[in-house]
């Protein structure tokens, strides 16, 4: 009997330890030939979201005095990106996952990343030629860790000759990119080549463009200046409305009329699809919306299908948790169809996608609970 009790206590202890470890992450650093300096760590969400600002706002930060630190869900809610910076080391970043072992992060000496920003000068000579490069002064240049959808590592501006210089980056990390914005020009993203100890000077060419305008109309009591208007598919292109809701969207490439999203709305506020237009101001009306909470299940066995993607129309998709539960917010009133997709691997190791649909009538401000989407 005592053996069974001991085994039970040991099992409970093991499960408790595993649960504790699953909610913790140890981040450690090493530096060859020198001690690890004091580091500033900043944590960012690690997810691609077309309806969220880019770079994403930080989850939190801490000062590290020593080679390692243990963090929890307050800074790493599942997945995260950690930016690290300190004296005599290059600013870098690393992707982390809660509860997963992370090898020690090697710190490197800072390197210089420099270049020029300008507008190509085109002339006609049996076809368009580019004999020159007009420098652009005052352009904002952001070193992006993770590419155009990544986080900001450092920011600077070009001088009168269009030149820029970063002197404190870890150029060994990848992917590393540049985001460039200047008044009257379309946004530009440039990937920095990998595999070089010292990158060559980067040349960034910008194309002239015009601004797009619009207005956000919100319900009474909502501060419109707390919102942001984002352009889908153009990370880094966004605007903050004025007190009367008017906004100006800069840096949109010529000929492009992107879909627009309003970021900062609560779960019970939404707006219809909106698209920026050349030569005409667009109006975005924010209205009372609905929320649907429910589960994704197998249509035959009624067992939950965790990890399914759930979405409504062309809205953002959410992923159901391990028990198949999901929540869709900011749904417009009316008859809508909720769709769930579950992907499995066939015997030939090919992905097979199964789908399920369920229609529902939504009212302004309504919260629907226990909604079930069955996948055939």
C-alpha positions in Angstrom: 0.0 0.0 0.0 2.8 2.4 1.0 4.4 1.7 -2.3 1.3 2.7 -4.2 1.0 5.9 -2.1 4.7 6.7 -2.8 4.2 6.1 -6.5 1.1 8.4 -6.5 3.0 11.1 -4.7 5.9 10.8 -7.1 3.6 10.9 -10.1 1.8 14.0 -8.8 5.1 15.6 -8.1 6.3 14.9 -11.6 3.2 16.3 -13.1 3.4 19.4 -10.9 7.0 19.9 -12.0 6.2 19.5 -15.7 3.3 22.0 -15.3 5.7 24.4 -13.5 8.3 24.0 -16.2 5.8 24.5 -19.0 5.1 28.0 -17.6 8.7 29.0 -17.4 11.6 29.9 -19.8 15.3 30.2 -19.0 17.1 32.7 -21.2 20.9 32.6 -21.0 23.7 34.4 -22.8 27.4 33.6 -23.5 30.2 35.8 -24.8 33.5 34.3 -25.9 36.5 35.8 -24.3 34.6 38.3 -22.1 31.9 38.5 -19.5 28.3 39.0 -20.3 27.4 42.7 -19.8 24.3 44.1 -18.3 21.5 43.6 -20.9 18.2 45.3 -21.6 15.6 42.7 -22.7 12.4 43.7 -24.5 9.7 41.2 -25.2 7.4 41.3 -28.3 4.5 39.1 -29.5 5.7 36.5 -32.1 2.8 36.4 -34.6 1.9 37.8 -38.0 -1.2 39.8 -37.8 -2.4 41.9 -40.7 -4.8 43.8 -38.4 -2.1 44.8 -35.9 0.6 47.6 -35.9 4.0 46.8 -37.2 6.4 46.7 -35.4 4.2 45.3 -32.6 4.0 47.0 -29.2 6.2 45.5 -26.5 4.8 43.0 -24.0 7.3 44.2 -21.4 11.0 44.6 -20.5 13.5 43.9 -17.9 17.2 44.6 -17.0 19.4 41.6 -16.8 22.5 41.8 -14.6 24.0 38.4 -15.1 24.2 35.7 -17.8 20.6 34.2 -17.4 17.1 35.0 -16.3 13.9 32.9 -15.9 10.6 34.4 -17.1 7.0 33.3 -17.2 3.8 34.0 -19.1 3.7 37.6 -18.2 6.5 38.2 -20.8 6.2 35.1 -23.0 2.6 34.2 -23.5 3.3 31.0 -25.6 5.7 32.4 -28.2 7.6 35.7 -28.2 10.5 37.6 -29.8 13.2 38.9 -27.4 15.4 41.9 -28.3 18.6 42.2 -26.4 21.0 45.1 -26.2 24.0 46.2 -24.1 27.4 47.9 -24.1 30.0 46.4 -26.5 27.6 43.9 -28.0 25.5 44.1 -31.1 21.7 44.5 -30.7 20.0 41.3 -31.7 16.9 39.2 -31.3 15.8 35.6 -30.7 12.5 33.7 -31.1 11.5 31.9 -27.9 8.8 29.5 -26.8 7.5 29.0 -23.3 8.4 25.7 -21.7 10.9 24.8 -24.4 14.7 24.6 -23.8 16.6 27.5 -25.3 20.3 27.1 -26.1 22.6 29.8 -24.7 22.5 32.9 -27.0 25.9 33.9 -28.2 26.7 37.6 -28.1 28.8 39.1 -30.8 30.7 42.3 -31.3 28.7 45.1 -32.9 29.1 45.8 -36.6 28.4 48.7 -38.9 25.5 48.7 -41.3 25.3 51.7 -43.6 24.0 52.8 -46.9 22.1 55.5 -48.9 18.5 56.3 -49.6 17.5 58.1 -52.7 15.1 58.5 -55.7 16.3 57.1 -59.0 16.6 59.7 -61.8 15.0 58.5 -65.0 15.8 59.8 -68.5 14.6 58.6 -71.9 17.3 57.4 -74.2 16.0 54.6 -76.5 14.2 53.4 -73.4 14.1 54.6 -69.8 17.6 54.8 -68.1 18.7 55.6 -64.6 21.9 57.6 -64.8 21.6 59.1 -61.3 20.3 58.9 -57.8 18.8 61.9 -56.0 19.5 61.6 -52.3 16.6 61.9 -49.8 17.4 63.6 -46.5 15.5 63.0 -43.3 14.2 59.6 -44.3 13.5 57.2 -41.4 15.5 54.0 -41.5 14.6 51.1 -39.2 16.7 48.0 -38.8 14.1 45.2 -38.6 14.8 41.9 -36.9 12.8 39.2 -38.6 12.2 41.1 -41.9 9.3 43.4 -42.8 7.0 41.8 -40.3 9.6 41.7 -37.5 10.6 44.0 -34.6 12.5 47.2 -34.5 16.2 46.8 -33.5 17.3 50.4 -34.1 16.2 53.6 -35.8 18.0 56.4 -37.5 17.6 59.1 -40.2 19.4 60.0 -43.3 21.7 63.0 -43.6 21.8 65.6 -46.4 23.5 63.1 -48.7 20.8 60.5 -48.0 23.3 58.4 -46.0 22.5 56.4 -42.9 24.6 54.4 -40.4 23.9 51.8 -37.7 27.0 51.1 -35.5 25.6 48.8 -32.9 23.9 45.8 -34.7 24.5 42.1 -34.5 24.7 41.5 -38.3 25.2 37.8 -37.7 21.5 37.3 -36.9 19.0 36.5 -39.6 16.7 37.6 -41.1 17.7 41.2 -40.9 16.0 43.9 -43.0 15.6 47.7 -43.5 12.4 49.6 -43.5 12.6 53.1 -45.0 9.9 55.8 -44.9 10.1 59.4 -46.2 7.5 62.1 -46.8 6.1 61.8 -50.3 7.5 58.4 -51.0 6.3 54.8 -50.8 7.5 52.6 -48.0 10.4 50.3 -48.9 11.7 47.1 -47.4 15.1 45.7 -48.1 16.5 42.4 -46.9 20.1 42.5 -45.7 22.2 39.7 -47.3 23.0 36.9 -44.9 26.3 35.1 -44.4 28.7 38.1 -44.4 30.8 39.3 -41.5 30.4 42.9 -42.6 27.5 43.8 -45.0 28.2 45.9 -48.0 26.6 49.4 -48.1 22.9 49.1 -48.8 21.3 51.2 -51.5 17.5 51.9 -51.0 15.5 53.3 -53.9 12.2 55.0 -53.1 9.3 55.7 -55.4 7.4 59.0 -55.3 3.7 58.6 -54.3 0.7 60.6 -53.1 -1.2 60.4 -49.8 -4.6 58.8 -49.3 -7.2 60.4 -47.1 -10.2 59.3 -45.1 -12.3 59.6 -42.0 -13.2 57.3 -39.1 -16.6 57.8 -37.6 -17.0 56.3 -34.1 -19.8 56.0 -31.6 -20.2 58.7 -28.9 -17.8 58.3 -26.0 -15.0 56.6 -28.0 -11.7 58.6 -28.4 -11.0 58.3 -32.1 -7.4 59.5 -31.5 -6.7 56.3 -29.5 -7.2 54.3 -32.8 -4.9 53.5 -35.7 -5.8 53.0 -39.3 -3.7 50.2 -40.9 -3.2 49.2 -44.5 -3.5 45.4 -45.1 -0.4 43.9 -46.7 1.7 47.0 -46.1 3.3 46.6 -42.7 4.5 50.0 -41.4 1.8 52.0 -43.3 -0.6 53.4 -40.7 -2.1 56.6 -39.6 -3.6 58.1 -36.4 -6.9 60.0 -36.8 -7.3 63.6 -35.7 -9.9 64.6 -33.1 -12.5 64.8 -35.9 -11.6 61.4 -37.3 -9.8 62.7 -40.4 -6.6 60.8 -41.3 -3.9 60.8 -43.9 -2.3 57.6 -45.0 1.3 58.1 -46.3 3.8 55.8 -48.0 1.3 53.7 -50.0 3.0 52.6 -53.3 1.7 54.2 -56.5 -1.4 52.6 -57.9 -2.2 50.6 -54.8 -5.5 50.9 -53.0 -5.2 48.7 -49.9 -7.8 47.4 -47.5 -8.0 49.3 -44.3 -8.4 48.2 -40.7 -9.0 50.1 -37.6 -6.8 48.9 -34.7 -7.6 49.5 -31.1 -11.3 48.7 -31.1 -12.9 46.6 -28.3 -14.4 43.2 -28.9 -17.9 44.6 -29.3 -16.9 47.3 -31.9 -16.3 46.7 -35.6 -16.5 48.1 -39.1 -17.4 47.0 -42.6 -14.7 46.3 -45.2 -13.0 49.5 -46.3 -10.6 50.2 -49.1 -8.5 53.4 -49.6 -9.1 55.1 -52.9 -7.0 57.4 -55.1 -8.6 60.9 -55.4 -11.5 60.1 -53.1 -11.7 60.1 -49.3 -12.9 56.9 -47.7 -15.2 56.8 -44.7 -15.0 54.0 -42.1 -18.0 53.7 -39.8 -17.4 52.0 -36.5 -20.5 50.3 -35.2 -21.6 48.0 -32.3 -20.5 44.4 -33.1 -20.9 40.9 -31.7 -18.8 38.2 -30.2 -19.1 34.4 -30.8 -17.6 31.9 -28.4 -17.8 28.2 -29.0 -16.1 24.9 -29.9 -15.0 23.0 -33.0 -15.9 19.3 -33.0 -15.9 16.3 -35.2 -19.2 15.9 -36.9 -19.3 12.2 -36.3 -17.7 11.6 -32.9 -18.4 15.1 -31.4 -14.8 15.1 -30.1 -13.0 18.5 -30.0 -10.7 19.4 -32.8 -8.0 21.5 -31.2 -5.8 23.6 -33.4 -8.6 24.3 -36.0 -8.7 27.6 -37.7 -11.9 29.5 -37.3 -13.0 32.6 -39.2 -16.0 34.6 -40.4 -15.9 35.9 -44.0 -12.6 37.7 -44.8 -12.0 38.5 -41.1 -8.9 37.4 -39.2 -8.7 33.7 -38.3 -8.2 32.5 -34.8 -6.9 29.1 -33.8 -8.9 26.9 -31.4 -7.2 25.7 -28.3 -6.5 22.1 -27.3 -10.2 21.6 -26.3 -11.5 23.1 -29.6 -12.6 26.4 -28.0 -12.5 29.7 -29.9 -13.6 33.3 -29.7 -14.4 35.5 -32.6 -14.8 39.2 -31.9 -15.8 42.4 -33.7 -18.3 40.6 -35.9 -20.8 42.8 -37.8 -24.5 42.4 -37.1 -26.6 40.3 -39.5 -26.6 36.8 -40.9 -23.0 35.5 -40.9 -21.4 32.1 -41.5 -18.7 30.8 -39.2 -16.2 28.5 -40.9 -13.7 26.1 -39.2 -10.8 24.3 -41.0 -8.9 21.3 -39.6 -5.9 20.0 -41.3 -4.7 16.4 -41.0 -2.1 14.3 -42.8 -3.2 11.5 -45.2 -1.7 8.1 -45.4 0.5 9.4 -48.2 1.6 12.2 -45.9 -0.3 14.8 -47.9 -2.2 17.5 -46.0 -6.0 17.1 -46.1 -8.2 20.0 -45.0 -11.7 19.3 -43.6 -14.1 22.2 -43.1 -17.3 22.9 -41.3 -19.8 25.8 -41.5 -22.5 27.1 -39.3 -24.7 30.2 -39.9 -25.9 32.5 -37.2 -27.9 35.7 -36.9 -26.1 38.3 -34.9 -27.4 41.5 -33.3 -25.5 44.7 -32.2 -23.6 44.1 -28.9 -24.7 40.4 -28.8 -22.4 37.8 -27.2 -23.1 34.2 -28.4 -21.9 31.4 -26.1 -21.6 27.6 -26.6 -21.6 28.0 -30.4 -20.6 24.7 -32.1 -19.1 24.2 -35.5 -19.1 20.6 -36.6 -16.5 19.5 -39.2 -17.6 16.7 -41.6 
